[in-house]
Amino acid sequence: MGGVLHTKTSLDVSFVIVKNVLAAKYKWAVNTLKKPVLTINWLYQCCNEHRIVPQESFRVLPVSGLTICVTRIPSDERKKIENLITENGGHYSAELTRKCTHLICDAPVG
C-alpha cells in the first residue's frame, strides 16, 4: 500500500497507531505532533479493503485501555460516569482490583 513504518518518533508521520492512551507515543502524538492517533484496526481495515479508509471510526478514544473504578459517589452519578467511561473507550469496574488503572472519588480521603 506504499506506507512507511517509523518505529522511532519522527515529525514526518501522518498518524500514529497505539494500543491505548497509556502508551508514551500516544502522549507524544497528541501533545507534540497534533496528529490523529488510531488503533491497529484501521491498518487491518486498509489492508482488507486494499485502500486507505477514513480514520474517524478508528481514532483512539480518550480513556481507551483504562480500567476505572468509582467510589463514594451516589449511584445516579455513578451510572452517568460508567456510561461516560464506556462511551469513551474505557472499562468500568464496579470493584477496585489490581486491574484498575484509575480511581474516581468525591474527596481525597480514606
N, CA, C and O of each residue as an XYZ file, in Angstrom:
440
protein
N       0.813     -1.190      0.000
C       0.000      0.000      0.000
C       0.857      1.255      0.000
O       0.332      2.367     -0.059
N       2.161      1.087      0.065
C       3.039      2.231     -0.080
C       3.352      2.986      1.193
O       3.921      4.076      1.126
N       3.003      2.454      2.344
C       3.278      3.138      3.603
C       4.706      2.920      4.068
O       5.399      2.026      3.584
N       5.135      3.741      5.007
C       6.465      3.619      5.598
C       6.300      3.489      7.108
O       5.605      4.288      7.736
N       6.940      2.481      7.683
C       6.879      2.256      9.122
C       8.007      3.011      9.804
O       9.176      2.831      9.461
N       7.662      3.858     10.770
C       8.643      4.540     11.606
C       8.517      3.946     13.006
O       7.485      4.119     13.656
N       9.541      3.255     13.475
C       9.471      2.669     14.816
C       9.929      3.646     15.888
O       9.658      3.454     17.073
N      10.617      4.682     15.469
C      11.050      5.725     16.400
C      10.243      6.989     16.126
O       9.700      7.177     15.037
N      10.178      7.847     17.134
C       9.417      9.082     16.967
C      10.015      9.937     15.848
O      11.230     10.098     15.737
N       9.127     10.467     15.039
C       9.530     11.282     13.898
C       8.446     12.307     13.622
O       7.259     12.009     13.758
N       8.837     13.497     13.241
C       7.871     14.532     12.917
C       7.274     14.358     11.526
O       6.360     15.086     11.140
N       7.798     13.380     10.770
C       7.370     13.171      9.392
C       6.173     12.234      9.248
O       5.836     11.851      8.128
N       5.528     11.858     10.337
C       4.420     10.908     10.247
C       3.095     11.633     10.023
O       2.936     12.800     10.381
N       2.150     10.911      9.421
C       0.816     11.458      9.162
C      -0.161     11.090     10.264
O      -1.151     11.789     10.483
N       0.116      9.992     10.959
C      -0.729      9.498     12.036
C       0.107      8.561     12.897
O       1.209      8.171     12.514
N      -0.421      8.205     14.057
C       0.276      7.297     14.973
C      -0.700      6.194     15.357
O      -1.875      6.458     15.612
N      -0.210      4.955     15.397
C      -1.026      3.822     15.825
C      -0.542      3.384     17.202
O       0.640      3.100     17.394
N      -1.472      3.333     18.161
C      -1.136      2.906     19.523
C      -2.193      1.932     20.025
O      -3.280      1.817     19.459
N      -1.843      1.231     21.110
C      -2.776      0.282     21.719
C      -3.799      0.995     22.597
O      -4.987      0.674     22.564
N      -3.330      1.968     23.385
C      -4.236      2.699     24.281
C      -3.586      4.015     24.702
O      -2.482      4.337     24.265
N      -4.276      4.768     25.549
C      -3.806      6.101     25.934
C      -2.649      6.062     26.931
O      -2.072      7.104     27.240
N      -2.304      4.885     27.435
C      -1.170      4.774     28.352
C       0.167      4.733     27.620
O       1.220      4.892     28.237
N       0.129      4.524     26.326
C       1.355      4.450     25.537
C       2.035      5.816     25.471
O       1.377      6.838     25.277
N       3.343      5.821     25.633
C       4.105      7.074     25.574
C       3.928      7.762     24.220
O       3.885      8.990     24.147
N       3.827      6.982     23.165
C       3.662      7.564     21.828
C       2.302      8.233     21.671
O       2.154      9.148     20.861
N       1.312      7.790     22.433
C       0.005      8.460     22.402
C       0.163      9.892     22.899
O      -0.292     10.834     22.250
N       0.803     10.051     24.037
C       1.003     11.384     24.617
C       1.820     12.267     23.679
O       1.516     13.447     23.508
N       2.841     11.702     23.083
C       3.687     12.432     22.145
C       2.873     12.869     20.918
O       2.990     14.008     20.467
N       2.060     11.968     20.388
C       1.282     12.286     19.190
C       0.242     13.366     19.473
O       0.027     14.255     18.650
N      -0.393     13.288     20.622
C      -1.444     14.255     20.961
C      -0.858     15.615     21.327
O      -1.334     16.648     20.857
N       0.177     15.610     22.168
C       0.720     16.864     22.687
C       1.716     17.550     21.763
O       1.726     18.777     21.671
N       2.539     16.792     21.090
C       3.596     17.375     20.265
C       3.207     17.428     18.789
O       3.256     18.481     18.153
N       2.826     16.281     18.268
C       2.534     16.200     16.832
C       1.208     16.815     16.420
O       1.092     17.404     15.346
N       0.210     16.673     17.284
C      -1.155     17.099     16.941
C      -1.657     16.338     15.710
O      -2.325     16.902     14.844
N      -1.322     15.047     15.653
C      -1.725     14.179     14.539
C      -2.756     13.172     15.022
O      -2.858     12.926     16.224
N      -3.522     12.582     14.108
C      -4.501     11.567     14.500
C      -3.816     10.359     15.155
O      -2.743      9.928     14.733
N      -4.460      9.834     16.184
C      -3.975      8.639     16.861
C      -5.019      7.555     16.627
O      -6.183      7.709     16.997
N      -4.591      6.458     16.009
C      -5.513      5.422     15.553
C      -5.210      4.074     16.192
O      -4.127      3.847     16.732
N      -6.207      3.178     16.114
C      -5.994      1.804     16.558
C      -5.416      0.996     15.398
O      -5.488      1.412     14.242
N      -4.847     -0.152     15.719
C      -4.286     -1.035     14.696
C      -5.375     -1.541     13.755
O      -5.088     -1.950     12.630
N      -6.624     -1.513     14.217
C      -7.735     -1.978     13.382
C      -7.873     -1.145     12.106
O      -8.344     -1.645     11.084
N      -7.464      0.113     12.164
C      -7.508      0.949     10.960
C      -6.582      0.368      9.894
O      -6.956      0.273      8.725
N      -5.391     -0.015     10.296
C      -4.416     -0.588      9.363
C      -4.940     -1.907      8.783
O      -4.823     -2.153      7.582
N      -5.514     -2.748      9.642
C      -6.096     -4.007      9.172
C      -7.211     -3.757      8.156
O      -7.302     -4.448      7.142
N      -8.063     -2.756      8.439
C      -9.168     -2.448      7.523
C      -8.650     -1.945      6.180
O      -9.185     -2.295      5.129
N      -7.611     -1.126      6.225
C      -7.000     -0.654      4.972
C      -6.480     -1.832      4.150
O      -6.661     -1.870      2.933
N      -5.844     -2.780      4.807
C      -5.323     -3.967      4.105
C      -6.459     -4.799      3.536
O      -6.377     -5.273      2.402
N      -7.528     -4.982      4.323
C      -8.665     -5.775      3.854
C      -9.333     -5.158      2.638
O      -9.753     -5.874      1.728
N      -9.434     -3.845      2.615
C     -10.117     -3.158      1.514
C      -9.167     -2.720      0.399
O      -9.609     -2.229     -0.640
N      -7.871     -2.897      0.615
C      -6.850     -2.508     -0.377
C      -6.938     -1.038     -0.753
O      -6.760     -0.652     -1.909
N      -7.222     -0.219      0.280
C      -7.290      1.230      0.072
C      -7.174      1.918      1.434
O      -7.291      1.272      2.476
N      -6.947      3.213      1.416
C      -6.916      3.996      2.647
C      -8.365      4.300      3.028
O      -9.081      4.976      2.289
N      -8.785      3.799      4.179
C     -10.163      4.025      4.631
C     -10.201      5.242      5.550
O      -9.170      5.628      6.103
N     -11.372      5.852      5.719
C     -11.484      7.005      6.631
C     -11.039      6.639      8.053
O     -11.273      5.525      8.519
N     -10.404      7.579      8.721
C      -9.816      7.329     10.040
C     -10.773      7.563     11.202
O     -10.527      7.061     12.299
N     -11.836      8.295     11.001
C     -12.674      8.754     12.109
C     -13.107      7.643     13.059
O     -12.990      7.802     14.275
N     -13.599      6.536     12.543
C     -14.110      5.480     13.413
C     -13.009      4.638     14.046
O     -13.302      3.733     14.826
N     -11.758      4.916     13.727
C     -10.635      4.157     14.278
C      -9.760      4.981     15.222
O      -8.693      4.526     15.635
N     -10.202      6.173     15.558
C      -9.423      7.015     16.473
C      -9.420      6.412     17.873
O     -10.409      5.829     18.318
N      -8.295      6.563     18.553
C      -8.185      6.084     19.930
C      -8.995      7.034     20.806
O      -8.769      8.244     20.802
N      -9.928      6.482     21.546
C     -10.813      7.285     22.392
C     -10.076      7.742     23.651
O      -9.077      7.130     24.029
N     -10.547      8.805     24.308
C      -9.812      9.451     25.408
C      -9.426      8.575     26.594
O      -8.409      8.838     27.235
N     -10.206      7.541     26.906
C      -9.836      6.676     28.041
C      -9.647      5.228     27.593
O      -9.790      4.298     28.387
N      -9.329      5.052     26.328
C      -9.108      3.721     25.773
C      -7.986      2.999     26.512
O      -6.890      3.533     26.682
N      -8.278      1.786     26.945
C      -7.274      0.990     27.639
C      -7.243      1.196     29.142
O      -6.486      0.517     29.835
N      -8.039      2.109     29.663
C      -8.059      2.357     31.099
C      -9.183      1.553     31.755
O     -10.249      1.365     31.170
N      -8.931      1.086     32.964
C      -9.954      0.438     33.777
C     -10.195      1.354     34.964
O      -9.296      1.603     35.767
N     -11.411      1.846     35.062
C     -11.715      2.900     36.027
C     -12.764      2.417     37.020
O     -13.782      1.836     36.644
N     -12.491      2.670     38.292
C     -13.396      2.335     39.383
C     -13.876      3.629     40.033
O     -13.164      4.633     40.031
N     -15.083      3.601     40.587
C     -15.678      4.773     41.215
C     -16.033      4.428     42.656
O     -16.570      3.354     42.926
N     -15.733      5.336     43.580
C     -16.084      5.105     44.971
C     -16.604      6.395     45.603
O     -16.232      7.493     45.191
N     -17.461      6.249     46.598
C     -18.028      7.373     47.348
C     -18.766      8.374     46.466
O     -18.747      9.578     46.721
N     -19.422      7.853     45.417
C     -20.206      8.676     44.505
C     -21.635      8.119     44.538
O     -21.804      6.901     44.490
N     -22.656      8.960     44.619
C     -24.044      8.477     44.615
C     -24.345      7.625     43.375
O     -23.774      7.844     42.307
N     -25.243      6.660     43.533
C     -25.497      5.682     42.470
C     -25.977      6.308     41.164
O     -25.609      5.822     40.095
N     -26.790      7.375     41.209
C     -27.234      8.005     39.963
C     -26.069      8.648     39.215
O     -25.992      8.572     37.989
N     -25.170      9.278     39.958
C     -23.965      9.879     39.360
C     -23.024      8.775     38.856
O     -22.390      8.904     37.808
N     -22.954      7.708     39.622
C     -22.075      6.585     39.275
C     -22.464      5.999     37.918
O     -21.596      5.669     37.110
N     -23.758      5.873     37.672
C     -24.234      5.322     36.390
C     -23.856      6.244     35.232
O     -23.476      5.768     34.162
N     -23.957      7.560     35.438
C     -23.555      8.519     34.404
C     -22.064      8.397     34.107
O     -21.644      8.423     32.950
N     -21.273      8.264     35.169
C     -19.823      8.130     35.000
C     -19.498      6.828     34.276
O     -18.635      6.794     33.399
N     -20.193      5.765     34.647
C     -19.982      4.472     33.979
C     -20.249      4.587     32.482
O     -19.481      4.076     31.668
N     -21.342      5.261     32.123
C     -21.660      5.452     30.705
C     -20.599      6.279     29.994
O     -20.214      5.953     28.872
N     -20.121      7.339     30.625
C     -19.066      8.171     30.030
C     -17.788      7.364     29.803
O     -17.132      7.494     28.769
N     -17.449      6.540     30.772
C     -16.239      5.721     30.657
C     -16.341      4.786     29.455
O     -15.428      4.728     28.631
N     -17.445      4.059     29.356
C     -17.579      3.096     28.262
C     -17.730      3.781     26.903
O     -17.218      3.277     25.903
N     -18.417      4.912     26.851
C     -18.569      5.649     25.591
C     -17.235      6.186     25.081
O     -17.065      6.403     23.881
N     -16.299      6.396     25.985
C     -15.001      6.960     25.612
C     -13.884      5.932     25.595
O     -12.707      6.282     25.684
N     -14.259      4.652     25.478
C     -13.280      3.600     25.244
C     -12.718      2.912     26.462
O     -11.879      2.022     26.324
N     -13.147      3.287     27.645
C     -12.625      2.684     28.864
C     -13.450      1.512     29.342
O     -14.504      1.200     28.788
N     -12.950      0.870     30.381
C     -13.656     -0.243     31.010
C     -14.021      0.175     32.422
O     -13.158      0.601     33.189
N     -15.287      0.056     32.769
C     -15.756      0.387     34.111
C     -15.649     -0.854     34.987
O     -16.053     -1.946     34.586
N     -15.106     -0.678     36.174
C     -15.021     -1.769     37.141
C     -15.834     -1.390     38.373
O     -15.608     -0.342     38.979
N     -16.773     -2.244     38.736
C     -17.592     -1.990     39.925
C     -16.793     -2.194     41.210
O     -17.174     -1.685     42.264
N     -15.699     -2.928     41.126
C     -14.863     -3.196     42.291
C     -13.433     -2.740     42.028
O     -12.930     -2.841     40.909
N     -12.794     -2.241     43.066
C     -11.395     -1.833     42.968
C     -10.526     -3.084     43.023
O     -10.481     -3.781     44.036
N      -9.847     -3.352     41.933
C      -8.952     -4.508     41.847
C      -7.585     -4.043     41.348
O      -7.386     -2.868     41.041
N      -6.672     -4.966     41.278
C      -5.331     -4.642     40.766
C      -5.348     -4.254     39.288
O      -4.412     -3.621     38.801
N      -6.397     -4.629     38.583
C      -6.508     -4.296     37.159
C      -6.932     -2.848     36.932
O      -6.787     -2.328     35.826
N      -7.456     -2.190     37.972
C      -7.887     -0.797     37.840
C      -6.679      0.121     37.644
O      -5.686      0.034     38.365
N      -6.793      0.993     36.659
C      -5.721      1.951     36.403
C      -6.014      3.302     37.033
O      -5.101      4.083     37.302
N      -7.315      3.580     37.272
C      -7.728      4.875     37.815
C      -8.893      4.700     38.777
O      -9.731      3.814     38.611
N      -8.928      5.565     39.787
C      -9.995      5.569     40.758
C     -10.587      6.978     40.822
O      -9.863      7.964     40.964
N     -11.915      7.056     40.713
C     -12.605      8.338     40.830
C     -13.338      8.339     42.162
O     -14.085      7.411     42.471
N     -13.119      9.400     42.958
C     -13.821      9.512     44.251
C     -14.231     10.953     44.469
O     -13.763     11.849     43.766
N     -15.111     11.185     45.449
C     -15.621     12.527     45.673
C     -14.662     13.417     46.469
O     -14.751     14.643     46.412
N     -13.746     12.788     47.212
C     -12.784     13.567     48.001
C     -11.545     12.716     48.255
O     -11.653     11.494     48.358
N     -10.371     13.336     48.359
C      -9.132     12.579     48.593
C      -8.976     12.174     50.064
O      -8.081     12.655     50.759
N      -9.851     11.295     50.520
C      -9.789     10.811     51.904
C      -9.883      9.299     51.921
O     -10.240      8.676     50.922
N      -9.557      8.712     53.072
C      -9.737      7.284     53.229
C      -8.461      6.593     53.165
O      -8.416      5.368     53.279
